[in-house]
């Protein structure tokens, strides 16, 4: 779950700046909240296998980038 959320958080960061002013305010709140949530989860996880976590995170992120290449930017 943490790897999925971390990948989601990275995608949010990649979208930063892509919205109009009022939407940007809400988006920045979401990004800040996502960062806080990720940090809190990491603090509470004492038994994370770092290698497995990074492998899952990298795989999820690679899938997202692969899918993004096939979607037009309109």
ABEGO torsion letter per residue (X at the ends): XAAAAAAAAAAAAAABGABBAAAAAAAAAAAAAAAAAAAAAAAABAABBAAAAAAAAAAAAAAAAAAAAABBBX
